[in-house]
Amino acid sequence: MKPKFIERLYKSNNVKTIGERIGTFFMIVCAIFFILTLIIYGISFFFKDDWIVHEIIQLISGICFTLVFCSAFITIIFMTRNWIWKLLGVLITIAFFYAATTLMVDVKMIYNDKVAYENKQFEKIVGIPKEVEYDNPESGPNRVYEIMFEDVTVEAIHLWIHQDYFEKNMKGKRLEVLYLPNSHYAMNIRVVD
């Protein structure tokens, strides 16, 4: 026996086929993940003082947000009869699912770095970077995204180093970078003589 609200939902939307029912289910899942994203993102601001917990919660919020898109495109797959939209939905769902699993790996790595972060047991690399990658924001100055050395690539976007500052004061110079051992998040970057 179906609950009455689900039965009314099917009757009011004239949902008849199993595909449309599955699509309706994923539409509801999409809304739930969207609400979770907003709640989790809001919770992260209560942990501004603890950087690593704040970062973990932000990444979990990002996972929920990518799952919003996965659910939305799964809904399209089941609700449309056009095979081009179905194929496009499958491809986009795979891309967003891949992004979600990548974020899950990042959460695990940062969680594994929690003890190292709290005890300030950072890895250190000293050298001249072979390449620096900048983010590409639509507004505001570019920031340093990743710094690549011979052996290690460290992520530095959270340090808010602007491209102009980096190119003026750090480019082509020997840098000392302290970073977390698992996630390779930079904790400090300074020029050494």
Backbone as CSV, one residue per row, in Angstrom:
resi,resn,N_x,N_y,N_z,CA_x,CA_y,CA_z,C_x,C_y,C_z
1,MET,0.836,-1.176,0.000,0.000,0.000,0.000,0.886,1.247,0.000
2,LYS,0.675,2.130,-0.974,1.468,3.354,-1.082,0.964,4.397,-0.094
3,PRO,1.899,5.206,0.429,1.441,6.331,1.254,0.575,7.266,0.410
4,LYS,-0.353,7.955,1.075,-1.321,8.783,0.346,-0.670,9.945,-0.389
5,PHE,0.374,10.570,0.200,0.967,11.727,-0.470,1.682,11.320,-1.753
6,ILE,2.267,10.117,-1.791,2.910,9.642,-3.028,1.841,9.314,-4.063
7,GLU,0.749,8.718,-3.604,-0.346,8.393,-4.530,-0.932,9.668,-5.127
8,ARG,-1.105,10.714,-4.290,-1.613,11.994,-4.796,-0.637,12.644,-5.759
9,LEU,0.679,12.523,-5.486,1.695,13.085,-6.376,1.603,12.441,-7.746
10,TYR,1.463,11.131,-7.781,1.342,10.435,-9.061,0.068,10.837,-9.799
11,LYS,-1.035,10.963,-9.069,-2.306,11.311,-9.715,-2.287,12.751,-10.208
12,SER,-1.746,13.675,-9.399,-1.756,15.084,-9.787,-0.823,15.361,-10.955
13,ASN,0.249,14.621,-11.092,1.190,14.832,-12.189,0.966,13.869,-13.348
14,ASN,-0.067,13.056,-13.255,-0.372,12.072,-14.301,0.832,11.182,-14.618
15,VAL,1.531,10.738,-13.582,2.679,9.873,-13.757,2.163,8.457,-13.998
16,LYS,2.515,7.896,-15.149,1.973,6.590,-15.498,3.060,5.540,-15.683
17,THR,4.126,5.863,-16.382,5.139,4.851,-16.695,6.121,4.716,-15.547
18,ILE,6.814,3.594,-15.529,7.834,3.358,-14.492,8.978,4.367,-14.631
19,GLY,9.328,4.735,-15.882,10.373,5.742,-16.111,10.007,7.084,-15.521
20,GLU,8.742,7.482,-15.683,8.293,8.748,-15.114,8.278,8.690,-13.586
21,ARG,7.969,7.531,-13.044,7.986,7.379,-11.585,9.419,7.488,-11.050
22,ILE,10.338,6.839,-11.747,11.754,6.935,-11.343,12.237,8.371,-11.491
23,GLY,11.844,9.025,-12.579,12.201,10.425,-12.780,11.673,11.320,-11.679
24,THR,10.443,11.083,-11.253,9.856,11.860,-10.160,10.626,11.620,-8.862
25,PHE,11.017,10.373,-8.623,11.812,10.053,-7.431,13.121,10.845,-7.437
26,PHE,13.824,10.862,-8.587,15.098,11.581,-8.641,14.913,13.093,-8.602
27,MET,13.746,13.572,-9.002,13.446,14.999,-8.864,13.366,15.361,-7.382
28,ILE,12.751,14.478,-6.602,12.664,14.691,-5.149,14.054,14.588,-4.522
29,VAL,14.844,13.605,-4.976,16.221,13.457,-4.483,17.028,14.711,-4.789
30,CYS,16.834,15.271,-5.973,17.521,16.499,-6.372,17.198,17.639,-5.402
31,ALA,15.930,17.794,-5.068,15.521,18.846,-4.136,16.126,18.617,-2.747
32,ILE,16.168,17.353,-2.317,16.744,17.036,-1.003,18.231,17.380,-0.974
33,PHE,18.975,17.006,-2.035,20.407,17.328,-2.081,20.635,18.838,-2.131
34,PHE,19.747,19.570,-2.806,19.893,21.024,-2.855,19.722,21.633,-1.465
35,ILE,18.719,21.176,-0.738,18.491,21.673,0.625,19.668,21.293,1.523
36,LEU,20.167,20.056,1.389,21.340,19.631,2.164,22.555,20.495,1.864
37,THR,22.739,20.829,0.595,23.859,21.680,0.200,23.808,23.009,0.938
38,LEU,22.646,23.637,0.941,22.506,24.929,1.619,22.739,24.809,3.118
39,ILE,22.191,23.765,3.729,22.356,23.577,5.178,23.820,23.329,5.535
40,ILE,24.462,22.420,4.814,25.859,22.080,5.114,26.776,23.268,4.858
41,TYR,26.523,23.990,3.774,27.328,25.178,3.483,27.175,26.210,4.601
42,GLY,25.963,26.394,5.092,25.737,27.323,6.196,26.430,26.885,7.472
43,ILE,26.416,25.585,7.744,27.074,25.050,8.944,28.583,25.314,8.904
44,SER,29.166,25.290,7.710,30.622,25.459,7.603,31.098,26.785,8.187
45,PHE,30.247,27.808,8.174,30.669,29.112,8.683,30.755,29.151,10.205
46,PHE,30.185,28.157,10.880,30.348,28.063,12.330,31.739,27.537,12.700
47,PHE,32.470,27.020,11.720,33.790,26.436,11.973,34.900,27.229,11.284
48,LYS,34.707,28.536,11.125,35.701,29.378,10.463,37.050,29.346,11.186
49,ASP,37.032,29.180,12.509,38.268,29.196,13.287,39.080,27.914,13.132
50,ASP,38.426,26.813,12.820,39.115,25.535,12.617,39.168,25.264,11.116
51,TRP,40.266,25.643,10.482,40.370,25.609,9.024,40.088,24.234,8.442
52,ILE,40.639,23.195,9.044,40.520,21.864,8.446,39.080,21.350,8.514
53,VAL,38.381,21.586,9.608,36.976,21.179,9.714,36.136,21.998,8.743
54,HIS,36.414,23.294,8.655,35.709,24.163,7.713,35.888,23.653,6.275
55,GLU,37.100,23.280,5.923,37.382,22.796,4.564,36.674,21.469,4.288
56,ILE,36.666,20.572,5.265,35.973,19.282,5.098,34.480,19.512,4.879
57,ILE,33.878,20.384,5.681,32.445,20.650,5.547,32.150,21.315,4.206
58,GLN,33.008,22.218,3.766,32.824,22.861,2.455,32.880,21.828,1.330
59,LEU,33.809,20.880,1.420,33.900,19.839,0.392,32.670,18.931,0.411
60,ILE,32.157,18.619,1.590,30.936,17.806,1.670,29.768,18.567,1.038
61,SER,29.734,19.871,1.254,28.718,20.694,0.598,28.876,20.630,-0.919
62,GLY,30.108,20.642,-1.393,30.364,20.514,-2.832,29.923,19.167,-3.378
63,ILE,30.105,18.111,-2.592,29.640,16.774,-3.006,28.127,16.792,-3.169
64,CYS,27.433,17.356,-2.190,25.960,17.426,-2.278,25.540,18.237,-3.501
65,PHE,26.255,19.318,-3.787,25.896,20.159,-4.932,26.081,19.411,-6.251
66,THR,27.156,18.634,-6.375,27.328,17.855,-7.610,26.269,16.761,-7.710
67,LEU,25.848,16.226,-6.562,24.787,15.220,-6.581,23.428,15.821,-6.952
68,VAL,23.258,17.126,-6.726,22.062,17.817,-7.213,21.993,17.684,-8.728
69,PHE,23.119,17.960,-9.383,23.142,17.886,-10.845,23.014,16.445,-11.339
70,CYS,23.650,15.511,-10.627,23.480,14.094,-11.001,22.007,13.719,-10.978
71,SER,21.323,14.071,-9.896,19.899,13.740,-9.768,19.066,14.441,-10.831
72,ALA,19.401,15.690,-11.139,18.639,16.431,-12.147,18.774,15.781,-13.523
73,PHE,19.983,15.370,-13.871,20.165,14.766,-15.186,19.645,13.329,-15.239
74,ILE,19.640,12.625,-14.110,18.987,11.309,-14.075,17.483,11.493,-14.285
75,THR,16.938,12.557,-13.698,15.524,12.874,-13.927,15.261,13.076,-15.416
76,ILE,16.124,13.822,-16.078,15.967,14.053,-17.526,16.035,12.733,-18.295
77,ILE,16.952,11.869,-17.880,17.098,10.580,-18.571,15.785,9.801,-18.545
78,PHE,15.132,9.785,-17.392,13.918,8.982,-17.263,12.649,9.698,-17.731
79,MET,12.649,11.013,-17.708,11.422,11.746,-18.035,11.289,12.072,-19.533
80,THR,12.386,12.117,-20.258,12.298,12.483,-21.674,12.205,11.233,-22.548
81,ARG,11.648,11.439,-23.700,11.567,10.338,-24.658,12.543,10.551,-25.812
82,ASN,13.184,11.703,-25.851,14.140,12.033,-26.903,15.471,11.351,-26.601
83,TRP,15.964,10.507,-27.494,17.182,9.729,-27.236,18.419,10.615,-27.161
84,ILE,18.414,11.757,-27.833,19.569,12.671,-27.761,19.680,13.238,-26.345
85,TRP,18.538,13.646,-25.764,18.550,14.155,-24.395,18.934,13.063,-23.406
86,LYS,18.495,11.836,-23.672,18.865,10.709,-22.799,20.377,10.489,-22.828
87,LEU,20.954,10.478,-24.032,22.398,10.287,-24.172,23.170,11.421,-23.523
88,LEU,22.733,12.645,-23.777,23.376,13.802,-23.163,23.264,13.738,-21.638
89,GLY,22.093,13.323,-21.143,21.899,13.181,-19.699,22.835,12.156,-19.082
90,VAL,23.032,11.030,-19.781,23.943,9.990,-19.284,25.372,10.535,-19.212
91,LEU,25.817,11.211,-20.260,27.191,11.737,-20.287,27.420,12.783,-19.196
92,ILE,26.464,13.677,-19.038,26.613,14.726,-18.021,26.524,14.128,-16.615
93,THR,25.651,13.135,-16.431,25.553,12.467,-15.125,26.874,11.805,-14.765
94,ILE,27.510,11.148,-15.730,28.809,10.508,-15.481,29.846,11.549,-15.087
95,ALA,29.845,12.696,-15.771,30.816,13.754,-15.454,30.613,14.281,-14.035
96,PHE,29.370,14.545,-13.655,29.109,15.052,-12.305,29.367,13.985,-11.246
97,PHE,29.086,12.733,-11.556,29.373,11.663,-10.606,30.885,11.529,-10.397
98,TYR,31.649,11.677,-11.472,33.109,11.658,-11.360,33.589,12.820,-10.471
99,ALA,33.000,14.002,-10.673,33.372,15.158,-9.844,33.051,14.890,-8.375
100,ALA,31.899,14.269,-8.106,31.515,13.962,-6.720,32.489,12.979,-6.088
101,THR,32.899,11.946,-6.837,33.839,10.970,-6.270,35.216,11.603,-6.049
102,THR,35.610,12.518,-6.915,36.880,13.229,-6.715,36.830,14.055,-5.432
103,LEU,35.715,14.723,-5.204,35.564,15.490,-3.965,35.562,14.579,-2.746
104,MET,34.990,13.381,-2.880,34.995,12.423,-1.767,36.422,12.004,-1.415
105,VAL,37.246,11.804,-2.425,38.655,11.467,-2.197,39.353,12.626,-1.489
106,ASP,39.060,13.865,-1.912,39.655,15.036,-1.264,39.255,15.121,0.212
107,VAL,37.995,14.821,0.516,37.539,14.832,1.908,38.326,13.813,2.722
108,LYS,38.495,12.629,2.170,39.240,11.578,2.876,40.686,12.007,3.131
109,MET,41.314,12.612,2.127,42.716,13.029,2.290,42.859,14.139,3.316
110,ILE,41.954,15.107,3.289,42.032,16.191,4.271,41.733,15.652,5.671
111,TYR,40.779,14.735,5.767,40.495,14.124,7.068,41.737,13.394,7.599
112,ASN,42.456,12.709,6.716,43.689,12.023,7.130,44.771,13.007,7.555
113,ASP,44.679,14.266,7.093,45.647,15.298,7.459,45.283,16.030,8.752
114,LYS,44.163,15.699,9.356,43.685,16.433,10.537,44.708,16.409,11.678
115,VAL,45.269,15.252,11.961,46.249,15.147,13.055,47.522,15.926,12.711
116,ALA,47.985,15.789,11.485,49.181,16.529,11.056,48.941,18.040,11.144
117,TYR,47.764,18.478,10.761,47.435,19.906,10.828,47.418,20.399,12.271
118,GLU,46.774,19.644,13.151,46.671,20.058,14.548,48.025,20.067,15.239
119,ASN,48.925,19.139,14.858,50.256,19.064,15.468,51.313,19.830,14.678
120,LYS,50.865,20.511,13.623,51.764,21.285,12.749,52.914,20.427,12.218
121,GLN,52.601,19.197,11.817,53.575,18.283,11.230,53.447,18.344,9.707
122,PHE,53.968,19.441,9.154,53.848,19.668,7.724,55.055,19.105,6.982
123,GLU,54.828,18.730,5.734,55.923,18.383,4.834,56.504,19.697,4.316
124,LYS,57.769,19.641,3.885,58.408,20.866,3.396,59.110,20.578,2.081
125,ILE,58.949,21.501,1.140,59.695,21.434,-0.107,60.302,22.807,-0.352
126,VAL,61.558,22.792,-0.790,62.256,24.034,-1.106,62.750,23.921,-2.548
127,GLY,62.434,24.923,-3.343,62.892,24.913,-4.725,62.182,25.976,-5.550
128,ILE,62.586,26.050,-6.800,61.954,26.970,-7.738,60.834,26.211,-8.446
129,PRO,59.612,26.710,-8.400,58.511,26.000,-9.059,58.733,25.905,-10.563
130,LYS,58.388,24.747,-11.139,58.523,24.604,-12.590,57.300,25.167,-13.305
131,GLU,56.166,25.246,-12.588,54.961,25.812,-13.189,54.015,26.273,-12.085
132,VAL,53.266,27.327,-12.391,52.248,27.834,-11.473,50.951,27.958,-12.256
133,GLU,49.875,27.423,-11.675,48.572,27.501,-12.335,47.692,28.457,-11.549
134,TYR,46.983,29.312,-12.285,46.097,30.291,-11.663,44.644,29.900,-11.915
135,ASP,43.777,30.279,-10.984,42.353,30.051,-11.229,41.876,31.080,-12.247
136,ASN,40.671,30.924,-12.716,40.156,31.832,-13.728,38.795,32.357,-13.288
137,PRO,38.800,33.322,-12.363,37.513,33.827,-11.881,36.881,34.764,-12.902
138,GLU,35.567,34.887,-12.822,34.876,35.803,-13.718,35.000,37.240,-13.230
139,SER,35.215,37.396,-11.946,35.399,38.745,-11.414,36.513,38.699,-10.377
140,GLY,37.209,39.791,-10.266,38.293,39.859,-9.297,39.595,39.338,-9.867
141,PRO,40.679,39.503,-9.118,41.996,39.083,-9.607,42.173,37.567,-9.569
142,ASN,43.027,37.079,-10.454,43.374,35.655,-10.442,44.166,35.347,-9.184
143,ARG,43.983,34.107,-8.685,44.738,33.652,-7.520,45.566,32.434,-7.905
144,VAL,46.641,32.210,-7.167,47.461,31.022,-7.384,46.627,29.807,-6.999
145,TYR,46.484,28.862,-7.937,45.687,27.654,-7.704,46.597,26.497,-7.285
146,GLU,47.596,26.208,-8.102,48.546,25.128,-7.802,49.961,25.596,-8.108
147,ILE,50.883,25.073,-7.318,52.305,25.311,-7.555,52.944,23.950,-7.781
148,MET,53.585,23.798,-8.941,54.152,22.508,-9.314,55.679,22.549,-9.219
149,PHE,56.210,21.607,-8.444,57.647,21.398,-8.348,57.963,20.098,-9.095
150,GLU,59.211,19.676,-9.082,59.585,18.430,-9.776,58.854,17.221,-9.206
151,ASP,58.797,17.129,-7.872,58.241,15.940,-7.221,56.801,16.104,-6.755
152,VAL,56.413,17.339,-6.439,55.156,17.577,-5.732,54.381,18.731,-6.374
153,THR,53.067,18.587,-6.370,52.182,19.694,-6.731,51.370,20.025,-5.492
154,VAL,51.414,21.298,-5.078,50.670,21.718,-3.892,49.536,22.653,-4.299
155,GLU,48.436,22.538,-3.575,47.284,23.393,-3.842,47.363,24.602,-2.926
156,ALA,47.197,25.804,-3.513,47.390,27.024,-2.737,46.267,28.038,-2.885
157,ILE,45.153,27.658,-3.486,44.087,28.641,-3.746,43.521,29.216,-2.460
158,HIS,43.495,28.441,-1.403,42.942,28.886,-0.127,43.823,29.923,0.572
159,LEU,45.053,30.120,0.089,45.947,31.117,0.685,45.715,32.522,0.125
160,TRP,44.899,32.631,-0.919,44.534,33.909,-1.522,45.746,34.726,-1.966
161,ILE,46.677,34.056,-2.658,47.833,34.755,-3.223,47.442,35.201,-4.627
162,HIS,47.390,36.509,-4.829,46.981,37.049,-6.122,48.100,36.887,-7.146
163,GLN,47.712,36.723,-8.396,48.667,36.506,-9.475,49.672,37.649,-9.572
164,ASP,49.203,38.882,-9.465,50.107,40.036,-9.552,51.167,39.986,-8.453
165,TYR,50.742,39.682,-7.234,51.680,39.606,-6.113,52.688,38.483,-6.331
166,PHE,52.202,37.320,-6.750,53.086,36.180,-6.952,54.124,36.479,-8.030
167,GLU,53.684,37.017,-9.146,54.617,37.284,-10.248,55.620,38.375,-9.897
168,LYS,55.225,39.321,-9.074,56.123,40.408,-8.685,57.122,39.974,-7.615
169,ASN,56.669,39.163,-6.645,57.501,38.866,-5.473,58.028,37.441,-5.373
170,MET,57.439,36.490,-6.099,57.807,35.084,-5.893,58.231,34.343,-7.154
171,LYS,57.817,34.791,-8.305,58.078,34.059,-9.544,59.576,33.978,-9.824
172,GLY,60.047,32.753,-10.128,61.447,32.516,-10.447,62.365,32.474,-9.242
173,LYS,61.821,32.569,-8.043,62.628,32.558,-6.820,62.460,31.217,-6.114
174,ARG,63.450,30.916,-5.242,63.342,29.690,-4.432,62.291,29.906,-3.364
175,LEU,61.363,28.964,-3.310,60.281,29.043,-2.335,60.382,27.901,-1.352
176,GLU,60.009,28.184,-0.118,59.840,27.143,0.882,58.338,26.997,1.104
177,VAL,57.829,25.805,0.848,56.392,25.554,0.975,56.180,24.481,2.027
178,LEU,55.386,24.808,3.037,54.947,23.832,4.024,53.559,23.372,3.598
179,TYR,53.364,22.058,3.541,52.082,21.542,3.056,51.681,20.291,3.828
180,LEU,50.388,19.980,3.773,49.859,18.791,4.443,50.261,17.542,3.659
181,PRO,50.628,16.461,4.350,51.210,15.302,3.668,50.278,14.534,2.735
182,ASN,48.994,14.446,3.025,48.093,13.648,2.193,47.403,14.466,1.105
183,SER,46.824,15.593,1.495,46.049,16.395,0.549,46.908,17.367,-0.251
184,HIS,48.125,17.635,0.209,49.062,18.560,-0.427,48.528,19.990,-0.450
185,TYR,47.737,20.351,0.560,47.297,21.738,0.713,48.448,22.536,1.329
186,ALA,48.813,23.654,0.699,49.892,24.484,1.213,49.416,25.199,2.467
187,MET,50.284,25.237,3.472,49.966,25.930,4.711,50.730,27.240,4.818
188,ASN,51.893,27.287,4.191,52.703,28.500,4.208,53.644,28.498,3.012
189,ILE,53.799,29.647,2.397,54.728,29.804,1.273,55.557,31.045,1.538
190,ARG,56.868,30.883,1.456,57.734,32.049,1.622,58.948,31.943,0.737
191,VAL,59.509,33.076,0.393,60.716,33.139,-0.441,61.915,32.920,0.476
192,VAL,62.850,32.038,0.028,64.090,31.813,0.779,65.270,32.295,-0.055
193,ASP,66.312,32.742,0.634,67.511,33.254,-0.074,68.467,32.138,-0.414
